[in-house]
Amino acid sequence: MGDRVTIVYEFASVQDKLKELRKKLQHQLRDKDPELVDATVMSAAELVENAIKYGSSEISFNLAIENDLLTIGVANRSMDQGDLDSFKAHVAKIRQSEDVGELYTQRLMELIEDPLRGPTQLGLIRIAHEGKFELDYRQEDDLIRVTATRSLN
């Protein structure tokens, strides 16, 4: 059994705490590989920012290290059904992609051609591509729990 580190934050106003979250993560992971720290901070920020944009302002954040896996978890309520359906389809597309880097490049090219074409949808792809995290989610009534998991090796 590996080390287990869990950090849980309950925020009433996440926007005011995002900078603080980054600092706390950097401090908590200070003995880890710098690339892992950067990837974790970026991925955590992307997930929290998405929770702000598409859900409620009350967000639960969790970081766990166990059995050589690092897992970031973000949960929030009140996601619009259209946004939720789009989110689920987007996660499925990322998980099924054989080349997430190509998916990222393809989306950038689409945005260059038509910059006003809806949400960028780059954050989740960045988490999978740059951060090397595997994305997943669970829905419990109006609560959505998004996880990003990565091997420490």
N, C-alpha and C positions, 0 to 999 in steps of 0.2 A: 504494500500500500504506500502511495506517495504522500508527499506533503499536501496538506489542505489549507488553503488560505481563502477566506471568504470575506468580502467587503460588501456590505449592503448599505445603500443610500436611499432614503426616501426623501424626495425633493418636492416641495410645493411649487417652486419656481426654478426649473432646470436651467433656464438661460443664464440666471445669475450664478449658478454653481458649476457650469461647464469647465471654466478655467480651474476652479478648485478641484474638480474631478480629475482633470489631466495631471495636476500636481500630485494628488494623492496616489494615482496609479503609478506615476514615475517613481515616487518614493517607495511604494509597496513592492515594486518590481526592480528596485535598484541593483539587486545582485544577479539579475538575469541578463542575458545577451541584449545589447543595445538595439539590435534589429527587432527582436521580439518585443521589447518595450515600446519602440516606435510603432510597430504594427498593432500592438494592443491598444495603445493610446488613440491611434487613428481610428481603429475599428470601434472602440467604445464611443468615441465622439460621434462617429457616423450614426451608430445605433441610437444614441441619445437624441441627436438632432432629428432623426427620422421620427422618433417618438413624439418630439415636440411638434413637428410639422403635421403629422398625420393622426395624432391622438390627443390625449388629455395632458394637462400640465403636471399631473401627479404621476411620477415615473419611479419605478423601482429598478435599481441597478445592482448587479451582483457580479463579482469576479471570483472564480474558484480555480484553484490549482490542485489537481488530484490525479494520481496514477499517470503521471507524465502528460496530462492534458490540461490546457488552460481554456476555461470557458467563460465567456462574457455573456451575461444575461440582462435583458432589458424587458420590462413589462409595463404596459399601460392599458388604459381603458378607452372606450368611446371612439374607436376608429370608424370612420364612415364606411358603409358597406362597399361602396365603389372602390375606395382606397384599399380596403381589406382584400377584395377580390384581385385588384391589380397587384398588391403586395404578394399574395400567394402565387400568382402566375409568374411574377418576377423571380421569386425565390426558386420556384420549380425550374424555370429556364436556366438559372445560374447552376443549380444542382445537377441538371442534366447535361450541361455544356461540357464537351470534351476539352475545350480550350477557352478558359475564362479570359485570358489575355486578348484573344481574338474578339470575344464578346465585348470587352471594354473598348477596343479599338473601333469596332463596328458602331457602337453607340456614340462614341466621340464623332465619328464621321457623319452620322445622322444629325447630330446637334450642330455640326458645322454647316451642313446643308440647310437645316431648318431650325435655327436657335429658339424659336418660339413654340416648338413642338412639345408641349406639355412638360411634366417634371423631367429632370435630367436622368434620374434613375441610375446615376453613377455610383452612389454611395455603397449600395449593397455589392455591386460588382467589384468596387475597390477593396472591400473587406475580403472577398473571396480571392481576388487576383493579387493585389499588393500585400494584403495582410496574411494571406494563406490560411484563412479560416474557413471552416465549413459552416454554412448557415442552416438553421432549422427554426421551426416555430411550433407553438402549440396554442390553440385557441380554447378558452374556457368561458363560454357565454360572451360577455363583452370585454374580456381580458385577453390580450395577446401577449404571449411570451416569446421573444425572439432570442435565439442563442447563436453564438459564433464560437466554434471550438477549433482548437489547433493543438497539434502535438508539440511538446517541448523539445523533442529530438529532431 
